[in-house]
Amino acid sequence: MANTKRESLFWGLIILVLGMLFLLRNFGLKINIWHLLGTYWPLILVYIGVKNVYLYLRKNRE
């Protein structure tokens, strides 16, 4: 259950940051959102991979 809450928090923060970037762009701040997403999208994959390895090792340790 705690893992579901943590994952939910992670995706909630990702959506919040994306929404803030789009909002700032609407207010005239020159942010290239697609460049940012194109540059940093691998961080999401790294997070998912590290999380899965951690959960696997924790499960096998018990």
Beta strands, then each sheet from edge to edge (+ up, - down):
end
